[in-house]
């Protein structure tokens, strides 16, 4: 890694620099090219969520985040820190009505009122489901040799801010539905699985070896059976890792 040079207090400081990108920077043409954007960075970073990914197999799909990390590594030619992953939390006692949030070019999800006694008004993951999802995603990132991952969001916002700007206009925001007290519980319950994932060393060379099959899989993303190809790619890759 080559950190950027800065001047401070009369001496040169060598500080690693990066910038965040989102999964839709890869799945939609936003004129973002990671090979150019990440060229001056010490490492690349990525954000991603199953409920916001069109290729996701469901809100608990543990391969979405590792797959986005693989794409980022392949296109940026840099090590990857997954600097934002998680999911919106279901209100206590309610269930997710959808497997993911409809994307802007898709028919919208049916409207569910906040006062519905059974379902949340958005795609979400319960507190009982969240630790297992977190552990599975982190195990995969760790095995693939990623630099690390940040859970979004740990304790950024108090529950009292839920209906205050800007969250009042972001009904599906994972920040809006991650109040502090429940996030601490999620992390506590998932700690055992995280310790197990960290007990064995990652394989930093994995991301370089993956590029051939990865790029072929991604290049076919416009193909009518792109989802099937993604599923097969995931199954073959994980089978080879065992």
Buried (B, 14 or more C-beta within 10 A) or exposed (E): EEEEEEEEEEEEEEEEBBEEBBBBBBBBEEEBEBEEBBEEBBBBBBBBBBBBBBBBBBBBBBBBBBBBBBBBBBBBBBBBBBBBBBBBBBBEEBEBBBBBBBBEEEEEBEEBEEEBEEBBBBBBBBBEBBBBBBBBBBBBBBBBBBBBBBBBBEEEBEEEBBEEEEBEEEEBBBBBBBBBEBBEEBBEBBEEBBEEBEEEEBEEEBBEEBBEBBBEBBEBBEEEEBBEBBBEBBEEBEEEEE
